[in-house]
Structures are given as structure tokens and as C-alpha cells.
Amino acid sequence: MDEEEQDEQQKVLQNLLLLHELNSEVVTKRDAEKFLEALATKSSKRHSITLSSLLLNPFVGSACRSFGFLVSKARYVVSFLEDVVPAKDLGSGELLDAVEQHLANLRSKATPYYFNTLYDPHRADSVGFVRGYPFSLRLGVTTVMSHGLSLGLPDYDAPTAIVKPHERTQRYVDAVVTIPKGSLFPLSGSNVAFDRRLIGPCMLLRLGIGGQDSLFSGSSSSTSVDDVWAGLCAKVVADHLGFGVKTGVPYVWRGPDSSFSSNGAVAGALASLKTEFKPLLLLEDVVPFFQTLRLSKNATNAEDCYAEIARMVKGKLRGLDPSFERVAAVMETWADAWKAINSAV
Amino acid sequence: MDEEEQDEQQKVLQNLLLLHELNSEVVTKRDAEKFLEALATKSSKRHSITLSSLLLNPFVGSACRSFGFLVSKARYVVSFLEDVVPAKDLGSGELLDAVEQHLANLRSKATPYYFNTLYDPHRADSVGFVRGYPFSLRLGVTTVMSHGLSLGLPDYDAPTAIVKPHERTQRYVDAVVTIPKGSLFPLSGSNVAFDRRLIGPCMLLRLGIGGQDSLFSGSSSSTSVDDVWAGLCAKVVADHLGFGVKTGVPYVWRGPDSSFSSNGAVAGALASLKTEFKPLLLLEDVVPFFQTLRLSKNATNAEDCYAEIARMVKGKLRGLDPSFERVAAVMETWADAWKAINSAV
């Protein structure tokens, strides 16, 4: 972004973050270039080329967002897509504070080992645990991810958006659920918060799963399952390391506004079907891959787990689609970048 | 119950069931006696003594309820405790039809192999599956249990009821969730419906887990974890056989009414702490037992699975508490009674 835009953005951001006594820092393309130069002296040439291509080609959307996760100094990262606005409280009509609700989810424990029927027992206004919940499991574990939902236009894949153009999500479900250990879920990158230190390396949102080989050029360089992939990685890593993942509130609002009519949505979905088609089909095999994946005891942090998944992707998914060769290389490089950042701190 | 009571009960029941075009049949102690006489000719003497003691000593509460499950001819069973009344719709104030909602849960598919973030995608008014949900997993599996929730007095164990006497559940969460495969939950027997043919044998609500050896005499012959135990059995069997278990709506209302003040609740909880104490402590080991239990490929229906769990209880839990010797024997007998009923049909 140019300097003027950057100033404007920074002002908006700082107002929002001051509200929660959080720090903000705007990351620019120049920061990414400097980071890559520094890394190049320590890393292999192949790695630094892969990373340059990933981050700078071009430095927009999920690429610059993922770079922000990497270099942030914050414990918690809250990430919204550009088209997201706060949802309104059903009763009072007031705007809901999604940042506050994400932080509440992350700061309270999760319960992945046994299902509490009255939902998140560690939520501040919950009645807690019901009869039959073992006392030794009530302490819970550290929450590393808070996955929020959206009202309005449902988060559909292209085929579903074509088939159900008029569908809207209007049910505000006032609940938070810990997704049980061993169960995977489809992460949407539009409204999510996570513990950067404990799970951050998994949240690379630009891998181009099932995309073309010349993928890291042009603006549409993420495919529609890249965030889903990040969620699958994050969940298996959280399960392996003994952390929890929550989903539910906070809700945000996503279209449809006047510029995004049902007609427009269908036209958009028809256009993206061409590129989404293959990544979506790959998911049918990718999900079982993650469901049966077992990490080794040596993998004791997210960077190591992510590197281990990269090696399994190379070994087991290469035959499924040629893009996984590149995906594995990028993941390995990304794990190295996180190790470099962490060792420099 | 006596004849007059029985007539009255039957009238109320039939009105409710006619509404849903369901059949009702009131089961009496005489029916249980006849059933036991018939079984005695086919079964071992030890078995028929165990079963008589279980069902007739006395024929009340969970004992007569469980016998009803056994001899019913219905596909679906809906079971409410006596202190349960319908909950009200938040918006309109109208009474919610819990029977209809249970049947809707049971008649639609469940999705135990992958978590749908917008809750039950097979609910009639759901927007369905979100992006990232594999198409091959969308068909779902047969639902064998619908576990409802309650508003009002939370379903606490005795220690929690003492510690939090004023707590009330008031959050109506308009959602249904399939409890993922591999995840267990604390079933409450107060508001539950299930597929009798596919999971019925697991729903024996009177085992006296952690109770005294002379347990099947006197009215308080179920302990507070007997329904939880039934739920643990049902969930591991459903997971093994490839069926789904849902929890969420319908809600019912449970106290507090004038006769059940906070003071009364605390006094009641203090009294029951004496008998509940041991069963509750046993849960700390019972839950890991069920979490690690693996059924064999030979167990292809609920009766066989239940009998197999009985043998594991005998082998692995006997050392934990002497009551498990009796529990295992009762479970085995119960599985035989179901086999006898099914072979007679």
C-alpha cells in the first residue's frame, strides 16, 4: 500500500486496538524484503527463492497477512478478511465486539477430551460442567485457536453457491464449542484468532493447494482451500501437543450488500468454479490424509510439527497432484522461517 | 401403579402421542412378571434371578422405564423424567414440542466424521455444509440418539449443587451438534430419545454403578451415574457401528418450582452426596475405560456390543469396585433378554 493509505489504515487500526489496550504495527512490503535479505544469509538459496516467491509475488491478501503472523511480537493474533464487518446483537442491536470475544475464548481453557453438553464450561457466563463430567478433566487445556462464524452470506464453496444462491445464515447461536480431540473441521480464514507462539506456524494462508505451478504470480494466488488446509494443520498439531481449538461466537457480518447481489454472487461463483474445482476435489483425499496422520514424539512445538507434516505431504500426497511437491517445499521453508524468527528473539 | 392411576396416565399419554400419530402402550408390573416367567424357561436360573431382582425390586422409575424400552414395538423411544415440563419458545412464548424435535433429530442424518461449524447441516432449516466440508462425507450416517437439554435448574452432581446453589441455565442455544466420533459425553436421562432397534440395549438406566451390593431393593436403586453409564455405552457402540449421536435442542424445563427452592436443592444435594460420592469418584476411572475400549469386529449389533462391554467390565473394572462384578452380570443378562426379545419377533 502507498504511504497515505498506510497512514489511514494505521489510524483505524490503532483506534480499534487501543480499545483493547493492544499494540498495532503496520507491516509493509519493505519489511518483508528486509526480512528475506536477512534470512538469505542464513538459509539455503533454494529456500530464500521459495519464500520470496511466496511472499512478494505479489505482497497482497493472504501473503502479507501470513507475513504479519510471522513477524508479529503479539501473543494473540486476530485476523479478519477485508469484507467482514461487526455483527449486531440480536436484542440490543449494538455492534458486537468480535476482538473481545476472541480474546475471551483464547484466555479461557478448552475441553477437548470430553464433550460438555451445555457448551463451553469455561466461558465467563456459563453454568459450568454438568453431572457426569469427570472432575480431573474439568481443568481443561490451553486454547490456541478461536474460530468465529459469520452471519449473512454463508461461507459456501463455488458449487454450493451456484446451487443455493438465495441462502443466508441468520441463526445467531450464542455458543462456543471445543472441537473434540481427533475431530477435524473446515476453518474459514475470514474471522479467526490464535495463539501466535503456540500454533502460529500452521496459519500460512497462501499455499495454492491444487493450484497451477506458476501459482505465486498474480493476485488470485490462494485457492479456496488454503485456509481449510491451515485449519487441518492447526487442529492435528493442537491435538498432538495437547491444546484446544474452539469454534462459535464471535459472529461477524459478511454481505450481501448492494454490490454483492445474488446475481453477482452466482456470477462470481461460476467464475471461481473453474479454479476451485480441482482444490475442492483434492479435499476428498486431503481430509483422510489428515485424519490418519500421526506426528512423532520428537515434534514438540508447532514449527517442528509443521515441518513433519510437510515431509508427509511430500511422501504421501505427491502422487495425488503435482502441486503438493511445491506445497511441501513451501511448508518446509515456512517452518524454517519461524525457527529463524524464534531463535532471533 | 394401580388401575385408576394407569387409566389416567394412559389418557394423558395418548393425547400427546396422537398429536404425533404415535402409538402408546402402558406397561405394568404384571407384564414384567409374565416376561420374566417366559424368559425363565429359556434362560439360565442365575440370569432370571438377576433380571427379576433388577426389574421387580421394586418396579419403579428407571427399572420400569428400561423394561418399557425392552418390550416396546416402536422404532423410536422418547423418554422424559417425571419432573420435566415443556420449555417455552423465547420469542413467541409458546410451548416447544420436544417430541417433534427429537423425532426430527433422529430422522435426519448425523455427521460424526467431520465437524460442521454451522452446526447440524441436516436440520430442516439449516443452511447446510460450509466450504471445506468433503462432499463424500456430506451424506452422513443414521442417527441413533437425540440428547436434549434443559433450562432452569442445571443438571449438576451433588458437590456442584452444593457449591453453586443459585445457578440457573437460561441460555437457549438453538443448535444441534453431532458429537464427533471418538468423543464421549455425559448423558442425562431426563430428556432423551433413541432408535430402539439400533441402540436400545445400551439404554439400561438401572445398574447401580458404585452402589451397595444389596442395591436392587428400595426405591433409590439407581445411582446418579447410571444414565451417564448408559450414554457412555451408547456412544462407544454408536461409534463402533457407524451411527451418530446428536445433542442440543429440544430443551425442556426443570424446576426450580416452589417445592424445590435453592434451600431444598442444597438439602437434597447434601443428602445425596452420601450415596453419590462413590459413583462420582468411580467416573474418574470409568471414563478412561470407555475412552480406550475397543469392540471386536464380531460385535455387529448393539446386543452383542453390550455383552462384549459387560465382559470387559468384568475383566478390567472388577478391581476398581466390587459393584462392577454385579454390574457386569446384569449387563450380560440384559443383552440376553434383548436377544430373546429380538429372536421372538
Interface residues (C-beta under 8 A of the other chain):
Chain A: Y113 Y114 F115 N116 T117 L118 Y119 D125 V127 G128 F129 V130 R131 G132 Y133 P134 F135 S136 L137 H147 L149 P154 D155 Y156 D157 T160 K164 E167 R168 T169 R171 V173 D174 A175 V177 I179 P180 K181 G182 S183 L184 F185 P186 L187 S188 S224 V225 D227 V228 G231 T247 L280 L283 E284 V287 Q291
Chain B: Y113 Y114 F115 N116 T117 L118 Y119 D125 V127 G128 F129 V130 R131 G132 Y133 P134 F135 S136 L137 H147 L149 P154 D155 Y156 D157 T160 K164 E167 R168 T169 R171 V173 D174 A175 V177 I179 P180 K181 G182 S183 L184 F185 P186 L187 S188 S224 V225 D227 V228 G231 T247 L280 L283 E284 V287 Q291
